[in-house]
Amino acid sequence: MNLEQYLDIHPEVAAALAAGQPVVALESTIISHGMPYPQNVETALQVEAEVRAQGAVPATIAIINGRLKAGLSQEEITLLGKEGQAVAKCSRRDLPFVLAARRHGATTVASTMIIAALAGIRVFATGGIGGVHRGAQQSFDISADLQELAQTNVAVVCAGAKSILDLGLTLEYLETHGVPVVGYQTESLPAFFTRDSDYKVDYRLDTPTQIAQALQVKWQLGLDGGVVVTNPIPEAYAMPKQAIDAAIEQALSEAEQQGISGKASTPFLLARVCELTGGNSLASNIQLVMNNARLAAKIAAEYQQLSR
């Protein structure tokens, strides 16, 4: 496959990859669909700065004018932030159509993993992964993120699955597809805004080195697929479980009344939970992404050391 036909790797990212330096992929849906302008651009640049502060190179992933991008300029990040919801939200199924039409696209977890893997990036930091939606027994609403994790060799550092989902069914789906769920210094599955849930992770690992070693062994054995590395939101920014649960229940009920489903449901639910919690959940969201970027950079550094 001639990747250059579709993929642009930012010069700084390309140089880091060639030199065996750590690189961390970052998604772009959070910029265009996750929060309002200019906060979205400020947050994206802060997250990149956090990755740099830990000694790694950030590669924010997106589609600009029909080109897959591994690493964005500040102008491109600003473009995504200003255009916001007008930018296509792209998962695996959307990529060929957005490229063929030469449009801009903001990448979800699934499509960020695909582009990161094409560029040779193994570690990716995000807020939370998608999963099995509540009521999926009837709706079959299951995020494409989970299927991507089953087949694409990228570790995803996140604050667990978004708490608007059915966490138990999400873990069952991942187990069926052989995707390990690791807890960083925790045995409990973090639930995005809260540090724990009623569910356990598969393995607790306490250092970035241990996580990098497990990644190396997995992929050297030819066991394709990703790893979910869950990193609890910092204590200072965690939200009371009761407050979040109540806001989620109300938001879910409103989504059902308004007939909101599919790819529109997650942005609606997260925005509504933000409103119902007086904006506190947005501040928490930003902090957990920063926290994940820090851990991802450390894991990427350890993984590069092992790869040498």
Secondary structure as GFF3:
##gff-version 3
##sequence-region A 1 308
A	DSSP	three_ten_helix	3	5	.	.	.	ID=ss1
A	DSSP	beta_strand	7	9	.	.	.	ID=ss2
A	DSSP	alpha_helix	11	18	.	.	.	ID=ss3
A	DSSP	beta_strand	23	26	.	.	.	ID=ss4
A	DSSP	alpha_helix	29	29	.	.	.	ID=ss5
A	DSSP	pi_helix	30	34	.	.	.	ID=ss6
A	DSSP	alpha_helix	39	53	.	.	.	ID=ss7
A	DSSP	beta_strand	57	64	.	.	.	ID=ss8
A	DSSP	beta_strand	67	70	.	.	.	ID=ss9
A	DSSP	alpha_helix	74	83	.	.	.	ID=ss10
A	DSSP	three_ten_helix	84	86	.	.	.	ID=ss11
A	DSSP	beta_strand	88	90	.	.	.	ID=ss12
A	DSSP	three_ten_helix	92	94	.	.	.	ID=ss13
A	DSSP	alpha_helix	95	100	.	.	.	ID=ss14
A	DSSP	beta_strand	105	107	.	.	.	ID=ss15
A	DSSP	alpha_helix	109	119	.	.	.	ID=ss16
A	DSSP	beta_strand	123	125	.	.	.	ID=ss17
A	DSSP	alpha_helix	136	139	.	.	.	ID=ss18
A	DSSP	alpha_helix	144	151	.	.	.	ID=ss19
A	DSSP	beta_strand	155	158	.	.	.	ID=ss20
A	DSSP	alpha_helix	167	176	.	.	.	ID=ss21
A	DSSP	beta_strand	181	184	.	.	.	ID=ss22
A	DSSP	beta_strand	203	205	.	.	.	ID=ss23
A	DSSP	alpha_helix	208	220	.	.	.	ID=ss24
A	DSSP	beta_strand	227	230	.	.	.	ID=ss25
A	DSSP	three_ten_helix	235	237	.	.	.	ID=ss26
A	DSSP	alpha_helix	241	257	.	.	.	ID=ss27
A	DSSP	three_ten_helix	262	264	.	.	.	ID=ss28
A	DSSP	alpha_helix	265	276	.	.	.	ID=ss29
A	DSSP	alpha_helix	280	307	.	.	.	ID=ss30
###
